[in-house]
Amino acid sequence: MNITGINENGTEQTYNLNEFLGKRVVLYFYPKDNTPGCTQEACDFRDNFNRLINYAVVVGVSPDSIKSHLKFKEKQNLNFILLSDPEHILSEKFAVWKEKSMYGKKYMGIERSTFILDKKGNIVKEWRKVKVKGHVDEILNFLKENN
């Protein structure tokens, strides 16, 4: 499965998930670039990147466009891969594209979730309905304990 994104250096790149085989991956899904919770989560990953990279590659995924990801990455100085999933292919594969509700209105969107993939691409840990505060520490603790 090929998916386009922005690499660590801010350049558009097409990825195949098989490229990550042989590495552990923190694959996190978030609803929207430049919103308060998603910005805080991305900045937490950015600020802990040097600790995380010892254990895994960090990859963020949202339905936002490449153009939106570029702006988000530049504005927040993000140092990890952001994948664009406007067709919800990856989101549906990981069952995070869900019906949501806000102010009584129902709509489809990303359920904030994080997955740890082992070197063979298997899910070894998942967090669904993630609360941003303290989440990156939870991930780091898991990675350290299961190194």
Secondary structure in CASP SS format (residue, H / E / C, confidence):
PFRMAT SS
TARGET T0000
AUTHOR 0000-0000-0000
METHOD secondary structure of the structure
MODEL  1
M C 1.00
N E 1.00
I E 1.00
T E 1.00
G E 1.00
I E 1.00
N C 1.00
E C 1.00
N C 1.00
G C 1.00
T C 1.00
E E 1.00
Q E 1.00
T E 1.00
Y E 1.00
N E 1.00
L H 1.00
N H 1.00
E H 1.00
F H 1.00
L C 1.00
G C 1.00
K C 1.00
R C 1.00
V E 1.00
V E 1.00
L E 1.00
Y E 1.00
F E 1.00
Y C 1.00
P C 1.00
K C 1.00
D C 1.00
N C 1.00
T C 1.00
P H 1.00
G H 1.00
C H 1.00
T H 1.00
Q H 1.00
E H 1.00
A H 1.00
C H 1.00
D H 1.00
F H 1.00
R H 1.00
D H 1.00
N C 1.00
F H 1.00
N H 1.00
R H 1.00
L H 1.00
I C 1.00
N C 1.00
Y C 1.00
A C 1.00
V E 1.00
V E 1.00
V E 1.00
G E 1.00
V E 1.00
S E 1.00
P C 1.00
D C 1.00
S C 1.00
I H 1.00
K H 1.00
S H 1.00
H H 1.00
L H 1.00
K H 1.00
F H 1.00
K H 1.00
E H 1.00
K H 1.00
Q H 1.00
N C 1.00
L C 1.00
N C 1.00
F C 1.00
I E 1.00
L E 1.00
L E 1.00
S E 1.00
D C 1.00
P C 1.00
E C 1.00
H C 1.00
I H 1.00
L H 1.00
S H 1.00
E H 1.00
K H 1.00
F C 1.00
A C 1.00
V C 1.00
W E 1.00
K E 1.00
E E 1.00
K E 1.00
S E 1.00
M E 1.00
Y C 1.00
G C 1.00
K E 1.00
K E 1.00
Y E 1.00
M E 1.00
G E 1.00
I E 1.00
E C 1.00
R C 1.00
S E 1.00
T E 1.00
F E 1.00
I E 1.00
L E 1.00
D C 1.00
K C 1.00
K C 1.00
G C 1.00
N C 1.00
I E 1.00
V E 1.00
K E 1.00
E E 1.00
W E 1.00
R C 1.00
K C 1.00
V C 1.00
K C 1.00
V C 1.00
K C 1.00
G C 1.00
H H 1.00
V H 1.00
D H 1.00
E H 1.00
I H 1.00
L H 1.00
N H 1.00
F H 1.00
L H 1.00
K H 1.00
E H 1.00
N C 1.00
N C 1.00
END
